[in-house]
Amino acid sequence: MIDSFFALVATIVSLVVALLTIGMFSKKQETMNTINPERVLEELMRLRDEAAAEGQFTAAVRATELIGKHLSMFVDRVEHKTDIDFATRLMSARRRNHEESSDT
């Protein structure tokens, strides 16, 4: 009789653990379904408007910046400068090297 009681308790505990596990997964899935790019953009726009209305312009500008980044409005540009003198010397060295190898 005691053995059957413990078996019943073990079964109930297993079911509770299984139900809790399923519940955690469904909550996680539910959270994942509610977080999407559209919702994040809507939230950013709402926060931007609220911040601007309260005079928190730094926060409003930051929210606007994040919206712009999402829309790929900002492009990082890198300026590459070449040393023309170096390029000229390199070309001359290659030409000399090519001429020397042709002579042999």
N, C-alpha and C positions, 0 to 999 in steps of 0.2 A: 504494500500500500504506500509506503514512504517512497519507494523507487518510482512508482507511477506518478506520485505527486511531483517529484523532482524532474521527471521526464516531461510532465505537463508544463512546469515552470520553464524548463529549458526551451521547449517549443514556443511558449509565449514570448520569451526573451528574444529568440531568433526572429519571430515574426515582427516584434517591435523594432528590432535593429534593421530588418529588411525594409519596413515601412519608413523608418527615419531616413535610411539611405536613399530610398526612392524619392522621398520628400526633398532631401537636400539637392539631388540631381535635378528635380523638376524646378526648384527655386532658382538654381544656377542657370538652367536653360531659360527660364522666364526672364531673368536679369539680362542674359545675353541677347534675348529677343528684343528687349526694350532699348538697348544701347546700340544705336546705328548712326551713320554719318548725318542723316537728316535730323535726328533728335539732338545730336551734339550741336549742330549748327543752330537749331532753334533755341537751344539753351544758351549758347553764346550770344545770340542776338538779344535774347531777353535780358541776360546779365549786362550786356553793353548798354541797353536802353535804361535799365535801372540805375547803373553806375552813373551814366550821364545825367539822369534826372536828379541824382543825389549830389552832383558836383564832384564825383570821383572820376576825374578825367583820365588819370593814369590807367585805372582799371578798364575804362571804356575804350581807350586806345589799344590796350593789350588785347581785349576781346576782338576788336576790329582787326588787329594784326593777325590773330589766330584764324579768323574767318578768311582773310586774304591769303594766308599761307595755304589753307585748305583748297582754295580756288586757284592755286598756283599763280598768283598775281605778282609775286616777288621772285626775281631771278638774281642769284648771286653772280656777279660779274667779276672776273679776275683779269687784270691787265698783265699781259706778258710783254716785257720789253726785251729786245735783243740788242746785243752789242754788235753794231754793224762792223766795227773794226775786227772783232773776234770772228764773225762770220766770214769776212773777207780773208783773214789769215787762214781759217780752216779750209776754205775752198782752194787757196793757193797751195797749202800743204797737201791736199788730196791730189791736186793737179801734178805737183812735183812727184808725189809717190807713184802716180799712174805713169808718168813719163819715165821714171827710173825703172819701173817694172817692165815697160815696153822696150827699153834699151837692152835688157838682158836676154 
